[in-house]
Amino acid sequence: MRRQREEGWLRRLVPCERPAVRLVCFPHSGGSAIAFEQWADALAPGVELLAVQYPGRGDRFGEELVCDVAELAGHVVRELVGLPMSEHVLFGHSLGALLAYESAVLLRDMGREPEQLCVSACLPPGHLEIRHLHQAPDDEFWDSLCALGGIDPAIAENEELREMLAPALRSDLRAHATYEPASDTKRLSCPVRCYHGIGDPIVEEEQLSGWAKVTTGAFALGVRPGGHFHLSTDPAVLVAEILDVQRGQGYGG
């Protein structure tokens, strides 16, 4: 059955009439909500799966791009707080990790701090070391993306596809490169889980302990096979861990 086009910033990948918790997923640079469709079969009962659809991709292709993390998060949070009350677990990958963090801060400031913040393949806020990629010449730009494993080399060799995909990719990478948390941002109190893919060429495991500083709550670091895009490696295991299903503490009833 063809899915009806949804408006706005959130896509319901697994709807739930009265969810005990919403798992809200934020894609990587150049990514779209469809990146989390494979998570649907791994959910416990009572969990609604939402994914953010950035402008300029998927069913929002052609919309004006947004290259500011705080602005992106603001749009997402405005939609989240308009939904019926529920606990939220936020998961963000790469650029999405910063968006998830910024969204968690906004929700906290509104009295709706998430149940848990999960971040993946991303240095702590304000610690990005490679800040020039969005400005790199085309060949360097596409070679770097292919090296991360997120772009099929066949796509990078297709001039038409490159021209179509480059604006959103460069916009997202600019958002990542220019993001700095506000100097007066208070620490969260929710648990934070951080995930690292073994062999990630741009994020080293020992750098990720800095995420513990964004919260007064518990912090845990998980290491998984699969490099920068480890999400595609045993996604059911990852989802189960995020929702604590493996330890018998799932949200479903």
Secondary structure, DSSP 4 states (H G I P E B T S, - for coil): -PPPPPPSSEEEEE--SS-SEEEEEE--TT--GGGGGGGGGGPPTTEEEEEE--TTSGGGTTSPP---HHHHHHHHHHHHTTSPS-EEEEEEETHHHHHHHHHHHHHHHTT---SEEEEES-PPTT------GGGS-HHHHHHHHHHHTSS-HHHHT-HHHHHHHHHHHHHHHHHHHH----TTPPPB-S-EEEEEETT-SS--GGGGGGGGGGBSS-EEEEEESSGGGGGGSSHHHHHHHHTTGGGT--S--
